[in-house]
Amino acid sequence: MKAFLMHGDEDFDLQRGLPPNEGALTQDLELNTLFNAMALGDKFLFDVGRRAVLSTLTDSEAIVYRQHVLADCLEQSSIVREIYEIAVEAIQGEKKIWGVFVSSPDTTLNRSLQVLELFVGFLKRLRKIADEHTEKFRSEGFVRFFAMLAKELDDGYFETVEDHLRELRFRRGVLISAQLGKGNKGIHYVLRRPREQSWMERISPKTRSGYSFQISDRDENGFHALSELRGKGINLVANALAQSADHILSFFIMLRTELGFYIGCLNLHGRLAEKGEPTCFPVPLARGQAALSAQGLYDVCLTLNLEERVVGNDVNAENKWLGMITGANQGGKSTFLRGVGLAQLTMQCGMFVAAESFSANVCDGIFTHYKREEDATMKSGKLDEELSRMSDIADKITPNCMLLCNESFAATNEREGSEIARQVVRALIEAGIKVFFVTHLFDLAQGFYLQELDTALFLRAERQPDGRRTFRLVEGEPLPTSYGEDSYWRIFGTAPDAAPAAVADMRP
């Protein structure tokens, strides 16, 4: 039995390796905030969410497959959570059935019997849910899942399993046949099914038609030899039963894993819905063509850390390989950039996106190059460190990937930083890599703007005449100022030009 709720034709691999830039992505996009919101304190949900989000899909059909399953989960959340709880209870119940330290066919058989009897109860609960709620689900994943339950877990299956489990209790003893091998040792042990008895035979005194022997009550060696014979006879059955138990256990584990991703999505969606934040199912577009269009796009991690709602942005970057973002300090540039990265990641894992609408081409990978704080342990300068990280990215990034740069190469002066960034960006765009670049380097931004590239989009953080930030980004030419004096005024309570006088007035 297979759940196939994450992929149409394969299991979700929880042990799959994460991308090599997992650490940078997690740090720059603050992904732990997203994972914690999905997990709600559940370590398993945290791990599943982390694996699913970072293991991006690159096939549009596979993304849409998950979106449809998630849509069913959102509409029938109570049923989905009930199925998840059944899987969790089954796995936890199996762990509570202890085996003995000495492995033998008898101990294997007894434990497998207990496990299977436990699993039959949970499988019946799954079948009951399938019988009662199949019509409420429309996605290909759930329709196939419930059809599988109805087909594999029909009444005949349960009758057969329960008959076998009763038989394997061996309440009428164990009937074994064997052949004599070399040295008259037994070989080819085969467990036989006892002959069915009529009711007359059952009530009549027992008659023995063959040879028999009895073991004295104190004959421990005799009991030991008889136990060995019994073990040889039931060994194959015990192993087969253990494999059956493992097979059903693996089904529950995979069901828990795959539904764990959707439970995480439900938890996150609940948090956003409580705040009234919009979400949408994005439209994944074909690879190889630069496209990004959104309305009300916001940073989901930012809103999870604030009590009030955050400002969303509209953007139209169709056929744009470069998005150059400039404007006022603390105007929402970094937040917008993080929102773009989070939207791309969540779209490509089959989740909803934090926006009113969102569509973008599917990327082969998402990379980030953010400025880092000064590190006292660094063995070289900040510019060396930035160049080294960019070199690592260049070794791994491929065409049809996305790179998000936040204040890259700002560790040196504007002329040098602009020239380095200009050459890097040009090379990436020529290689078919989509770049979003937040910068205060006016020479860099203005240089690209003057080229009037059709494939470039220039966004500017909006500032009101009185210095207020709207946290909205509008299309516009880069400006030579980032309005740093606004911050000066806000902190010191006076304009920069007035500062010397103010300082002089404070002197004795």
VENQUIQUI-V678524 format. One record per residue. N is the residue number from 1. PSI is psi as a letter, one per 40 degrees, with the letter a starting at -180 (* if undefined). OMEGA is omega in whole degrees, -180 to 180 (999 if undefined). Layout:
BEGIN
N:PSI:OMEGA
N:PSI:OMEGA
END
This chain:
BEGIN
1:h:-180
2:i:179
3:d:179
4:f:179
5:e:178
6:d:177
7:i:-179
8:d:-173
9:e:179
10:i:178
11:i:173
12:h:-175
13:h:-179
14:e:-180
15:e:-179
16:h:-179
17:i:179
18:i:180
19:i:-177
20:d:-180
21:f:-177
22:d:-178
23:d:-180
24:d:179
25:d:-178
26:d:-179
27:d:-173
28:d:-179
29:e:179
30:f:-174
31:d:180
32:d:175
33:d:179
34:d:-178
35:d:179
36:d:178
37:d:178
38:d:-172
39:d:-175
40:f:177
41:e:-180
42:h:-176
43:d:-179
44:d:179
45:d:177
46:d:-177
47:d:179
48:d:179
49:d:-180
50:d:-179
51:d:-175
52:d:-177
53:d:-177
54:d:177
55:g:-173
56:i:175
57:i:178
58:e:179
59:h:-177
60:d:-179
61:d:179
62:d:178
63:d:-180
64:d:178
65:d:179
66:d:180
67:d:-180
68:d:177
69:d:180
70:d:178
71:d:175
72:d:180
73:d:-180
74:d:-179
75:d:-177
76:f:-173
77:d:-178
78:d:180
79:d:-180
80:d:178
81:d:178
82:d:178
83:d:179
84:d:-179
85:d:177
86:d:179
87:d:180
88:d:-179
89:d:180
90:d:-179
91:d:179
92:d:178
93:d:180
94:d:-180
95:d:-178
96:e:178
97:h:-174
98:i:169
99:i:177
100:i:-176
101:d:180
102:h:-178
103:h:178
104:i:178
105:d:-179
106:d:-179
107:d:177
108:d:-179
109:d:-177
110:d:-180
111:d:-180
112:d:178
113:d:180
114:d:-179
115:d:-178
116:d:177
117:d:176
118:d:-177
119:d:180
120:d:179
121:d:180
122:d:178
123:d:177
124:d:177
125:d:176
126:d:-179
127:d:179
128:d:177
129:d:179
130:d:-179
131:d:-172
132:d:-169
133:e:-177
134:d:-175
135:e:-177
136:e:-176
137:i:-176
138:e:-176
139:i:179
140:d:-178
141:d:-178
142:d:178
143:d:179
144:d:180
145:d:-179
146:d:177
147:d:178
148:d:179
149:d:-179
150:d:-178
151:d:-175
152:d:-175
153:f:178
154:i:-177
155:d:-180
156:d:179
157:d:-178
158:d:178
159:d:-179
160:d:-178
161:d:-178
162:d:176
163:d:-179
164:d:-179
165:d:177
166:d:-178
167:d:-176
168:e:170
169:e:176
170:f:179
171:d:177
172:e:-180
173:i:-178
174:h:179
175:h:-175
176:i:172
177:i:179
178:i:175
179:i:178
180:h:178
181:a:-179
182:h:-180
183:e:-179
184:f:176
185:i:-177
186:h:176
187:i:176
188:f:177
189:h:180
190:h:177
191:h:-178
192:i:176
193:h:-179
194:i:179
195:h:178
196:h:-179
197:i:175
198:i:-178
199:d:177
200:d:180
201:d:-177
202:d:-176
203:e:-179
204:i:178
205:i:-177
206:h:176
207:i:-180
208:h:-177
209:e:-177
210:a:178
211:i:179
212:i:176
213:i:-180
214:i:179
215:h:179
216:i:-178
217:d:-177
218:e:-178
219:g:-178
220:d:179
221:d:179
222:d:178
223:d:180
224:d:179
225:d:179
226:d:178
227:d:178
228:d:178
229:d:180
230:d:180
231:d:179
232:d:-179
233:d:-175
234:e:-175
235:d:-178
236:d:-180
237:d:180
238:d:179
239:d:179
240:d:180
241:d:178
242:d:178
243:d:178
244:d:179
245:d:179
246:d:-180
247:d:180
248:d:177
249:d:179
250:d:176
251:d:180
252:d:179
253:d:-180
254:d:177
255:d:178
256:d:-178
257:d:-176
258:d:177
259:d:178
260:d:177
261:d:-178
262:d:175
263:d:176
264:d:177
265:d:179
266:d:179
267:d:180
268:d:-179
269:d:178
270:d:178
271:d:-178
272:d:-180
273:d:178
274:d:180
275:e:-177
276:e:179
277:h:-178
278:i:172
279:i:-180
280:i:171
281:h:-176
282:i:176
283:h:178
284:h:-179
285:i:-173
286:i:176
287:i:172
288:e:180
289:h:-177
290:h:179
291:h:173
292:h:180
293:h:-177
294:i:171
295:h:179
296:f:-180
297:h:-179
298:i:-179
299:h:-175
300:d:180
301:d:178
302:d:-178
303:d:177
304:d:-179
305:e:-179
306:i:177
307:d:-179
308:i:178
309:i:180
310:i:-177
311:h:176
312:i:-178
313:i:173
314:i:179
315:i:176
316:h:-178
317:f:178
318:h:-180
319:f:179
320:h:178
321:e:180
322:h:172
323:h:-178
324:h:-172
325:h:-179
326:a:174
327:a:-170
328:i:172
329:i:179
330:f:-180
331:e:177
332:e:-177
333:d:-179
334:d:178
335:d:178
336:d:-179
337:d:178
338:d:178
339:d:178
340:d:180
341:d:-180
342:d:179
343:d:180
344:d:-180
345:d:-177
346:d:176
347:d:-173
348:e:170
349:e:176
350:e:-178
351:i:171
352:i:-178
353:i:179
354:g:-179
355:i:174
356:d:174
357:i:-178
358:h:172
359:i:-179
360:i:175
361:i:179
362:h:180
363:i:177
364:e:180
365:i:179
366:h:-179
367:i:179
368:i:175
369:g:-177
370:i:175
371:i:180
372:i:175
373:i:179
374:h:-179
375:h:-178
376:d:-178
377:e:-178
378:i:-179
379:e:179
380:a:-177
381:i:-178
382:d:-180
383:d:176
384:d:-179
385:d:179
386:d:179
387:d:179
388:d:179
389:d:179
390:d:177
391:d:177
392:d:179
393:d:-179
394:d:179
395:d:-173
396:d:-173
397:i:-179
398:i:176
399:i:-178
400:f:172
401:i:178
402:h:177
403:h:177
404:h:-179
405:h:179
406:h:179
407:f:179
408:i:176
409:f:175
410:e:-178
411:e:178
412:a:-177
413:i:-171
414:d:-177
415:d:-179
416:d:-179
417:d:180
418:d:-178
419:d:178
420:d:-178
421:d:-179
422:d:-179
423:d:179
424:d:-177
425:d:179
426:d:-178
427:d:-179
428:d:-179
429:d:179
430:d:178
431:e:178
432:f:179
433:h:-179
434:h:-174
435:h:168
436:h:-169
437:h:172
438:h:-176
439:i:169
440:e:-180
441:g:-176
442:d:-180
443:d:179
444:d:-176
445:d:-179
446:d:180
447:d:178
448:d:-178
449:d:-178
450:e:178
451:e:179
452:f:-180
453:h:176
454:d:-176
455:e:-179
456:i:178
457:h:-178
458:h:-179
459:i:-177
460:h:177
461:h:-173
462:i:177
463:h:178
464:i:179
465:d:-180
466:e:177
467:e:-180
468:i:176
469:h:176
470:e:-177
471:f:174
472:i:178
473:h:-180
474:i:177
475:h:-180
476:i:180
477:i:177
478:i:179
479:i:-179
480:e:-179
481:i:173
482:e:178
483:f:177
484:d:-180
485:d:177
486:d:179
487:d:178
488:d:-179
489:d:-178
490:d:-175
491:d:-175
492:e:177
493:e:179
494:i:179
495:i:-179
496:d:-177
497:d:-178
498:e:-174
499:d:-178
500:d:-180
501:d:-179
502:d:179
503:d:-180
504:d:-179
505:d:-177
506:e:-179
507:i:-180
508:*:999
END
